[in-house]
């Protein structure tokens, strides 16, 4: 049923990638689209498929750890949709979920984004989903930077409750540069049409084959040890930097990244 004929083997490879994605993330009840070229297109495709231009989206501000495609004005996302941004708490430098909730109640967004690019603490995806449902919004999690940690069970998972989940396949998943969109079955048709023909032309099937290989590796017992070691290494580096007098945003890290606060060194 593809646009191009003679793709029987390609179908087998893509279906294998989809099946492995569902299995390693514990997302068997989700549809998995493995065709997005990378994380930014994947996020735009979600907005394009589920919303109308000008609809309101609630997300974390870029300067507080969000992503360009979470509504920054220089991005297509910020130009095509109305974003309102929550921030981390000024004192704790971490998320205050009650503040996010109150903002959602006030703004009534159509979609709420959780999952970030520069946030060193664990994310309560369940809480973010609850907030979205309370205001009648679609819940979306962008786990591009922590997907390997989610698979390794060293970070909370957005499954099986979040409506839509996007992730890149490089970074902590250590696969090719590409992305996956997971969605609940009721959003399948909209998401697939937003990917093709909405945003993309022919899928990069060589990359999808590589995604299948990476997901096969992620299913092996050694991957969990790998994820655990990533978090352990980051904790050691974090404590060492603190002991040497550097300040870290939020006081440390729960995942694979940390942010050094350079304000003490001057402008």
Buried (B, 14 or more C-beta within 10 A) or exposed (E): EEEEEEBEEBEEBBEBBBBBBBBBBBBEEBBBBBBBBBBBBBBBBBBBBBBEEEBBBBBBBBEBBBBBBBBBEEBBBBEBBBBBBBBBEEEEBBBBBEEBBEBBEEBEBBBBBBBBBBBBBBBBBBBBBBBBBEBEBBBBBBBBBBBBBBBBEBBBBBBEBBBBBBBBBBBBBBBBBBBBBBBBEEBBEBBBBBBBEBBBEEBBBEBBBBBBBBBBBBEEEEBBEBBBEBBEEBBEBBEEBBEEEBBBBBBBBBBBBBBEEEEEEEE
